[in-house]
């Protein structure tokens, strides 16, 4: 999760990239300090509440929504896995308020649409 959050394409709108990276760093330090191998929604909410940062709770809710889905379709067919992968990619690259352009419309993602 942390590695994906650090990826250059994982971001909100350009103005929020710094906030995103700062919160990612804070979360990583917290996870390491507390030895939390698999953070869950409750752990992320508690972490965000303890920070003196108005952006932390909405950001943590976004992380939970993206990384901790309510269902895990392990037995789903390939098409369902592909749809979920595309949806997650779009959520990760558009950010918290979903106002960023979809990755497929930016130069970063134009070449993938050729596949």
Residue, then its C-alpha position, 0 to 999 in steps of 0.5 A: x500500500x505504501x509503495x503504491x501511495x508513493x508512486x508518482x502517478x498516485x496523486x490528487x490534483x496537482x495542488x494536493x500532491x504535497x499533502x498526499x506525500x506528507x500524509x503517506x510519509x506520516x502513515x508509513x512512519x506510524x505503521x513502522x513505529x506501531x508494527x502494524x502489518x495489515x492496517x485496517x479501516x479502524x487503525x487508519x481512522x484512529x491514526x488520522x484522528x490523532x494528527x493535527x491536520x484537517x486533511x488527514x481524515x478525508x485522506x485516510x477515508x480515501x485510502x480505506x475506500x481504495x485499498x480496503x474494499x468491502x468485498x474480495x472477489x477472489x473467485x471472480x472471473x478475469x473480466x471482473x478482476x480487470x474491471x476492478x483493476x481499471x477502477x482502482x487505477x483511476x481512483x489512485x491516479x485521480x486522488x481524493x476529490x476525484x477531480x483529476x483527469x482520468x489517467x487515460x486522458x493524460x500523457x502518462x496513460x495515453x499509450x495504455x489505451x492502444x493495448 
